[in-house]
Amino acid sequence: MVACGMNVSDTHRLKSLEDENAKLKRLLADTMLDNVVLKDLLGKS
C-alpha cells in the first residue's frame, strides 16, 4: 500500500530500505546464534 504523497521514487527507496532492513535483521539473528553456540562450546571446555 502506498501512502498519500509518495511518488514512484519514494516507493522504490522504501522498498530498498525494507530489503536492507530484512538483510540486517538476518545478519543480526545469525550473529546472535553464533554467539549462543560459541558460549555453549566455551562452557563445555
PDB file of N, CA, C, O and CB in Angstrom:
ATOM      1  N   MET A   1       0.847  -1.181   0.000  1.00  0.00           N
ATOM      2  CA  MET A   1       0.000   0.000   0.000  1.00  0.00           C
ATOM      3  C   MET A   1       0.891   1.242   0.000  1.00  0.00           C
ATOM      4  O   MET A   1       1.849   1.320   0.769  1.00  0.00           O
ATOM      5  CB  MET A   1      -0.963  -0.001   1.226  1.00  0.00           C
ATOM      6  N   VAL A   2       0.584   2.189  -0.841  1.00  0.00           N
ATOM      7  CA  VAL A   2       1.374   3.412  -0.969  1.00  0.00           C
ATOM      8  C   VAL A   2       0.666   4.533  -0.226  1.00  0.00           C
ATOM      9  O   VAL A   2      -0.524   4.775  -0.431  1.00  0.00           O
ATOM     10  CB  VAL A   2       1.593   3.791  -2.465  1.00  0.00           C
ATOM     11  N   ALA A   3       1.408   5.211   0.638  1.00  0.00           N
ATOM     12  CA  ALA A   3       0.844   6.319   1.397  1.00  0.00           C
ATOM     13  C   ALA A   3       0.620   7.515   0.474  1.00  0.00           C
ATOM     14  O   ALA A   3       1.292   7.667  -0.547  1.00  0.00           O
ATOM     15  CB  ALA A   3       1.768   6.704   2.577  1.00  0.00           C
ATOM     16  N   CYS A   4      -0.320   8.343   0.849  1.00  0.00           N
ATOM     17  CA  CYS A   4      -0.597   9.550   0.069  1.00  0.00           C
ATOM     18  C   CYS A   4       0.641  10.430   0.027  1.00  0.00           C
ATOM     19  O   CYS A   4       1.334  10.582   1.032  1.00  0.00           O
ATOM     20  CB  CYS A   4      -1.794  10.330   0.661  1.00  0.00           C
ATOM     21  N   GLY A   5       0.916  11.005  -1.125  1.00  0.00           N
ATOM     22  CA  GLY A   5       2.038  11.904  -1.275  1.00  0.00           C
ATOM     23  C   GLY A   5       3.342  11.223  -1.648  1.00  0.00           C
ATOM     24  O   GLY A   5       4.353  11.901  -1.834  1.00  0.00           O
ATOM     25  N   MET A   6       3.348   9.911  -1.761  1.00  0.00           N
ATOM     26  CA  MET A   6       4.578   9.200  -2.146  1.00  0.00           C
ATOM     27  C   MET A   6       4.604   9.043  -3.660  1.00  0.00           C
ATOM     28  O   MET A   6       3.606   8.669  -4.276  1.00  0.00           O
ATOM     29  CB  MET A   6       4.672   7.802  -1.444  1.00  0.00           C
ATOM     30  N   ASN A   7       5.760   9.334  -4.248  1.00  0.00           N
ATOM     31  CA  ASN A   7       5.891   9.132  -5.677  1.00  0.00           C
ATOM     32  C   ASN A   7       6.621   7.811  -5.940  1.00  0.00           C
ATOM     33  O   ASN A   7       6.978   7.095  -5.004  1.00  0.00           O
ATOM     34  CB  ASN A   7       6.640  10.319  -6.331  1.00  0.00           C
ATOM     35  N   VAL A   8       6.835   7.502  -7.198  1.00  0.00           N
ATOM     36  CA  VAL A   8       7.471   6.238  -7.564  1.00  0.00           C
ATOM     37  C   VAL A   8       8.867   6.142  -6.962  1.00  0.00           C
ATOM     38  O   VAL A   8       9.262   5.079  -6.482  1.00  0.00           O
ATOM     39  CB  VAL A   8       7.542   6.093  -9.090  1.00  0.00           C
ATOM     40  N   SER A   9       9.610   7.234  -6.981  1.00  0.00           N
ATOM     41  CA  SER A   9      10.951   7.248  -6.413  1.00  0.00           C
ATOM     42  C   SER A   9      10.915   6.929  -4.914  1.00  0.00           C
ATOM     43  O   SER A   9      11.757   6.185  -4.412  1.00  0.00           O
ATOM     44  CB  SER A   9      11.613   8.613  -6.650  1.00  0.00           C
ATOM     45  N   ASP A  10       9.942   7.492  -4.213  1.00  0.00           N
ATOM     46  CA  ASP A  10       9.795   7.232  -2.782  1.00  0.00           C
ATOM     47  C   ASP A  10       9.489   5.759  -2.528  1.00  0.00           C
ATOM     48  O   ASP A  10      10.032   5.165  -1.596  1.00  0.00           O
ATOM     49  CB  ASP A  10       8.688   8.112  -2.187  1.00  0.00           C
ATOM     50  N   THR A  11       8.636   5.176  -3.339  1.00  0.00           N
ATOM     51  CA  THR A  11       8.270   3.779  -3.129  1.00  0.00           C
ATOM     52  C   THR A  11       9.453   2.852  -3.410  1.00  0.00           C
ATOM     53  O   THR A  11       9.624   1.842  -2.727  1.00  0.00           O
ATOM     54  CB  THR A  11       7.081   3.401  -4.018  1.00  0.00           C
ATOM     55  N   HIS A  12      10.267   3.190  -4.408  1.00  0.00           N
ATOM     56  CA  HIS A  12      11.471   2.398  -4.694  1.00  0.00           C
ATOM     57  C   HIS A  12      12.458   2.509  -3.541  1.00  0.00           C
ATOM     58  O   HIS A  12      13.070   1.518  -3.142  1.00  0.00           O
ATOM     59  CB  HIS A  12      12.135   2.863  -6.012  1.00  0.00           C
ATOM     60  N   ARG A  13      12.611   3.718  -3.008  1.00  0.00           N
ATOM     61  CA  ARG A  13      13.516   3.931  -1.868  1.00  0.00           C
ATOM     62  C   ARG A  13      13.021   3.161  -0.649  1.00  0.00           C
ATOM     63  O   ARG A  13      13.814   2.544   0.062  1.00  0.00           O
ATOM     64  CB  ARG A  13      13.636   5.441  -1.534  1.00  0.00           C
ATOM     65  N   LEU A  14      11.725   3.195  -0.408  1.00  0.00           N
ATOM     66  CA  LEU A  14      11.143   2.474   0.717  1.00  0.00           C
ATOM     67  C   LEU A  14      11.376   0.975   0.577  1.00  0.00           C
ATOM     68  O   LEU A  14      11.754   0.308   1.540  1.00  0.00           O
ATOM     69  CB  LEU A  14       9.643   2.771   0.826  1.00  0.00           C
ATOM     70  N   LYS A  15      11.154   0.451  -0.612  1.00  0.00           N
ATOM     71  CA  LYS A  15      11.370  -0.978  -0.859  1.00  0.00           C
ATOM     72  C   LYS A  15      12.833  -1.339  -0.641  1.00  0.00           C
ATOM     73  O   LYS A  15      13.133  -2.376  -0.049  1.00  0.00           O
ATOM     74  CB  LYS A  15      10.937  -1.357  -2.291  1.00  0.00           C
ATOM     75  N   SER A  16      13.739  -0.502  -1.108  1.00  0.00           N
ATOM     76  CA  SER A  16      15.160  -0.732  -0.923  1.00  0.00           C
ATOM     77  C   SER A  16      15.521  -0.746   0.559  1.00  0.00           C
ATOM     78  O   SER A  16      16.284  -1.604   1.004  1.00  0.00           O
ATOM     79  CB  SER A  16      15.969   0.333  -1.657  1.00  0.00           C
ATOM     80  N   LEU A  17      14.983   0.187   1.316  1.00  0.00           N
ATOM     81  CA  LEU A  17      15.261   0.240   2.754  1.00  0.00           C
ATOM     82  C   LEU A  17      14.664  -0.965   3.477  1.00  0.00           C
ATOM     83  O   LEU A  17      15.271  -1.500   4.404  1.00  0.00           O
ATOM     84  CB  LEU A  17      14.710   1.540   3.357  1.00  0.00           C
ATOM     85  N   GLU A  18      13.486  -1.387   3.054  1.00  0.00           N
ATOM     86  CA  GLU A  18      12.870  -2.573   3.663  1.00  0.00           C
ATOM     87  C   GLU A  18      13.702  -3.817   3.386  1.00  0.00           C
ATOM     88  O   GLU A  18      13.878  -4.660   4.265  1.00  0.00           O
ATOM     89  CB  GLU A  18      11.437  -2.769   3.137  1.00  0.00           C
ATOM     90  N   ASP A  19      14.214  -3.931   2.165  1.00  0.00           N
ATOM     91  CA  ASP A  19      15.072  -5.071   1.814  1.00  0.00           C
ATOM     92  C   ASP A  19      16.356  -5.054   2.642  1.00  0.00           C
ATOM     93  O   ASP A  19      16.784  -6.087   3.157  1.00  0.00           O
ATOM     94  CB  ASP A  19      15.411  -5.051   0.306  1.00  0.00           C
ATOM     95  N   GLU A  20      16.961  -3.880   2.763  1.00  0.00           N
ATOM     96  CA  GLU A  20      18.189  -3.757   3.539  1.00  0.00           C
ATOM     97  C   GLU A  20      17.919  -4.075   5.009  1.00  0.00           C
ATOM     98  O   GLU A  20      18.727  -4.740   5.658  1.00  0.00           O
ATOM     99  CB  GLU A  20      18.783  -2.342   3.393  1.00  0.00           C
ATOM    100  N   ASN A  21      16.805  -3.610   5.526  1.00  0.00           N
ATOM    101  CA  ASN A  21      16.439  -3.875   6.917  1.00  0.00           C
ATOM    102  C   ASN A  21      16.273  -5.380   7.150  1.00  0.00           C
ATOM    103  O   ASN A  21      16.734  -5.901   8.165  1.00  0.00           O
ATOM    104  CB  ASN A  21      15.137  -3.126   7.287  1.00  0.00           C
ATOM    105  N   ALA A  22      15.628  -6.069   6.232  1.00  0.00           N
ATOM    106  CA  ALA A  22      15.448  -7.516   6.352  1.00  0.00           C
ATOM    107  C   ALA A  22      16.795  -8.234   6.338  1.00  0.00           C
ATOM    108  O   ALA A  22      17.011  -9.175   7.102  1.00  0.00           O
ATOM    109  CB  ALA A  22      14.554  -8.043   5.217  1.00  0.00           C
ATOM    110  N   LYS A  23      17.703  -7.785   5.465  1.00  0.00           N
ATOM    111  CA  LYS A  23      19.036  -8.390   5.395  1.00  0.00           C
ATOM    112  C   LYS A  23      19.788  -8.185   6.703  1.00  0.00           C
ATOM    113  O   LYS A  23      20.418  -9.111   7.213  1.00  0.00           O
ATOM    114  CB  LYS A  23      19.839  -7.798   4.223  1.00  0.00           C
ATOM    115  N   LEU A  24      19.722  -6.978   7.244  1.00  0.00           N
ATOM    116  CA  LEU A  24      20.411  -6.683   8.502  1.00  0.00           C
ATOM    117  C   LEU A  24      19.826  -7.484   9.661  1.00  0.00           C
ATOM    118  O   LEU A  24      20.559  -7.921  10.548  1.00  0.00           O
ATOM    119  CB  LEU A  24      20.334  -5.188   8.811  1.00  0.00           C
ATOM    120  N   LYS A  25      18.515  -7.675   9.656  1.00  0.00           N
ATOM    121  CA  LYS A  25      17.884  -8.484  10.699  1.00  0.00           C
ATOM    122  C   LYS A  25      18.362  -9.930  10.625  1.00  0.00           C
ATOM    123  O   LYS A  25      18.610 -10.558  11.655  1.00  0.00           O
ATOM    124  CB  LYS A  25      16.353  -8.425  10.573  1.00  0.00           C
ATOM    125  N   ARG A  26      18.492 -10.461   9.407  1.00  0.00           N
ATOM    126  CA  ARG A  26      19.007 -11.831   9.243  1.00  0.00           C
ATOM    127  C   ARG A  26      20.452 -11.926   9.728  1.00  0.00           C
ATOM    128  O   ARG A  26      20.822 -12.889  10.399  1.00  0.00           O
ATOM    129  CB  ARG A  26      18.913 -12.275   7.763  1.00  0.00           C
ATOM    130  N   LEU A  27      21.274 -10.923   9.386  1.00  0.00           N
ATOM    131  CA  LEU A  27      22.666 -10.917   9.836  1.00  0.00           C
ATOM    132  C   LEU A  27      22.748 -10.861  11.361  1.00  0.00           C
ATOM    133  O   LEU A  27      23.568 -11.548  11.969  1.00  0.00           O
ATOM    134  CB  LEU A  27      23.421  -9.729   9.221  1.00  0.00           C
ATOM    135  N   LEU A  28      21.907 -10.051  11.964  1.00  0.00           N
ATOM    136  CA  LEU A  28      21.891  -9.945  13.421  1.00  0.00           C
ATOM    137  C   LEU A  28      21.476 -11.275  14.048  1.00  0.00           C
ATOM    138  O   LEU A  28      22.090 -11.727  15.014  1.00  0.00           O
ATOM    139  CB  LEU A  28      20.940  -8.819  13.871  1.00  0.00           C
ATOM    140  N   ALA A  29      20.443 -11.894  13.503  1.00  0.00           N
ATOM    141  CA  ALA A  29      19.993 -13.178  14.034  1.00  0.00           C
ATOM    142  C   ALA A  29      21.092 -14.232  13.906  1.00  0.00           C
ATOM    143  O   ALA A  29      21.316 -15.009  14.834  1.00  0.00           O
ATOM    144  CB  ALA A  29      18.721 -13.644  13.305  1.00  0.00           C
ATOM    145  N   ASP A  30      21.772 -14.262  12.771  1.00  0.00           N
ATOM    146  CA  ASP A  30      22.874 -15.213  12.572  1.00  0.00           C
ATOM    147  C   ASP A  30      23.993 -14.968  13.585  1.00  0.00           C
ATOM    148  O   ASP A  30      24.543 -15.914  14.149  1.00  0.00           O
ATOM    149  CB  ASP A  30      23.429 -15.107  11.134  1.00  0.00           C
ATOM    150  N   THR A  31      24.323 -13.718  13.809  1.00  0.00           N
ATOM    151  CA  THR A  31      25.386 -13.369  14.746  1.00  0.00           C
ATOM    152  C   THR A  31      24.998 -13.749  16.172  1.00  0.00           C
ATOM    153  O   THR A  31      25.823 -14.255  16.932  1.00  0.00           O
ATOM    154  CB  THR A  31      25.702 -11.872  14.664  1.00  0.00           C
ATOM    155  N   MET A  32      23.750 -13.504  16.526  1.00  0.00           N
ATOM    156  CA  MET A  32      23.286 -13.863  17.863  1.00  0.00           C
ATOM    157  C   MET A  32      23.333 -15.385  18.048  1.00  0.00           C
ATOM    158  O   MET A  32      23.698 -15.873  19.118  1.00  0.00           O
ATOM    159  CB  MET A  32      21.851 -13.330  18.100  1.00  0.00           C
ATOM    160  N   LEU A  33      22.966 -16.120  17.016  1.00  0.00           N
ATOM    161  CA  LEU A  33      23.023 -17.579  17.085  1.00  0.00           C
ATOM    162  C   LEU A  33      24.468 -18.048  17.218  1.00  0.00           C
ATOM    163  O   LEU A  33      24.759 -18.944  18.010  1.00  0.00           O
ATOM    164  CB  LEU A  33      22.369 -18.207  15.839  1.00  0.00           C
ATOM    165  N   ASP A  34      25.366 -17.452  16.453  1.00  0.00           N
ATOM    166  CA  ASP A  34      26.792 -17.789  16.563  1.00  0.00           C
ATOM    167  C   ASP A  34      27.285 -17.558  17.992  1.00  0.00           C
ATOM    168  O   ASP A  34      28.039 -18.371  18.527  1.00  0.00           O
ATOM    169  CB  ASP A  34      27.632 -16.950  15.563  1.00  0.00           C
ATOM    170  N   ASN A  35      26.865 -16.456  18.608  1.00  0.00           N
ATOM    171  CA  ASN A  35      27.278 -16.156  19.975  1.00  0.00           C
ATOM    172  C   ASN A  35      26.778 -17.208  20.954  1.00  0.00           C
ATOM    173  O   ASN A  35      27.506 -17.612  21.861  1.00  0.00           O
ATOM    174  CB  ASN A  35      26.775 -14.781  20.389  1.00  0.00           C
ATOM    175  N   VAL A  36      25.546 -17.650  20.777  1.00  0.00           N
ATOM    176  CA  VAL A  36      24.995 -18.686  21.648  1.00  0.00           C
ATOM    177  C   VAL A  36      25.794 -19.983  21.503  1.00  0.00           C
ATOM    178  O   VAL A  36      26.123 -20.634  22.495  1.00  0.00           O
ATOM    179  CB  VAL A  36      23.503 -18.933  21.321  1.00  0.00           C
ATOM    180  N   VAL A  37      26.101 -20.347  20.261  1.00  0.00           N
ATOM    181  CA  VAL A  37      26.864 -21.571  20.013  1.00  0.00           C
ATOM    182  C   VAL A  37      28.255 -21.464  20.625  1.00  0.00           C
ATOM    183  O   VAL A  37      28.718 -22.397  21.280  1.00  0.00           O
ATOM    184  CB  VAL A  37      26.967 -21.852  18.503  1.00  0.00           C
ATOM    185  N   LEU A  38      28.920 -20.338  20.417  1.00  0.00           N
ATOM    186  CA  LEU A  38      30.264 -20.155  20.970  1.00  0.00           C
ATOM    187  C   LEU A  38      30.258 -20.197  22.497  1.00  0.00           C
ATOM    188  O   LEU A  38      31.132 -20.812  23.107  1.00  0.00           O
ATOM    189  CB  LEU A  38      30.853 -18.831  20.490  1.00  0.00           C
ATOM    190  N   LYS A  39      29.280 -19.545  23.107  1.00  0.00           N
ATOM    191  CA  LYS A  39      29.189 -19.563  24.567  1.00  0.00           C
ATOM    192  C   LYS A  39      28.955 -20.987  25.061  1.00  0.00           C
ATOM    193  O   LYS A  39      29.518 -21.395  26.077  1.00  0.00           O
ATOM    194  CB  LYS A  39      28.058 -18.631  25.058  1.00  0.00           C
ATOM    195  N   ASP A  40      28.132 -21.736  24.347  1.00  0.00           N
ATOM    196  CA  ASP A  40      27.864 -23.114  24.718  1.00  0.00           C
ATOM    197  C   ASP A  40      29.139 -23.957  24.611  1.00  0.00           C
ATOM    198  O   ASP A  40      29.440 -24.754  25.500  1.00  0.00           O
ATOM    199  CB  ASP A  40      26.754 -23.699  23.832  1.00  0.00           C
ATOM    200  N   LEU A  41      29.878 -23.776  23.526  1.00  0.00           N
ATOM    201  CA  LEU A  41      31.123 -24.525  23.344  1.00  0.00           C
ATOM    202  C   LEU A  41      32.160 -24.163  24.401  1.00  0.00           C
ATOM    203  O   LEU A  41      32.844 -25.039  24.931  1.00  0.00           O
ATOM    204  CB  LEU A  41      31.692 -24.269  21.954  1.00  0.00           C
ATOM    205  N   LEU A  42      32.275 -22.887  24.703  1.00  0.00           N
ATOM    206  CA  LEU A  42      33.246 -22.448  25.717  1.00  0.00           C
ATOM    207  C   LEU A  42      32.858 -22.943  27.102  1.00  0.00           C
ATOM    208  O   LEU A  42      33.727 -23.228  27.926  1.00  0.00           O
ATOM    209  CB  LEU A  42      33.361 -20.917  25.724  1.00  0.00           C
ATOM    210  N   GLY A  43      31.592 -23.044  27.358  1.00  0.00           N
ATOM    211  CA  GLY A  43      31.123 -23.526  28.650  1.00  0.00           C
ATOM    212  C   GLY A  43      31.388 -24.998  28.867  1.00  0.00           C
ATOM    213  O   GLY A  43      31.456 -25.461  30.005  1.00  0.00           O
ATOM    214  N   LYS A  44      31.538 -25.741  27.777  1.00  0.00           N
ATOM    215  CA  LYS A  44      31.762 -27.179  27.866  1.00  0.00           C
ATOM    216  C   LYS A  44      33.234 -27.541  27.820  1.00  0.00           C
ATOM    217  O   LYS A  44      33.570 -28.723  27.892  1.00  0.00           O
ATOM    218  CB  LYS A  44      31.037 -27.883  26.755  1.00  0.00           C
ATOM    219  N   SER A  45      34.112 -26.575  27.704  1.00  0.00           N
ATOM    220  CA  SER A  45      35.565 -26.843  27.606  1.00  0.00           C
ATOM    221  C   SER A  45      36.106 -27.400  28.898  1.00  0.00           C
ATOM    222  O   SER A  45      37.301 -27.681  28.996  1.00  0.00           O
ATOM    223  CB  SER A  45      36.332 -25.569  27.238  1.00  0.00           C
TER     224      SER A  45
END
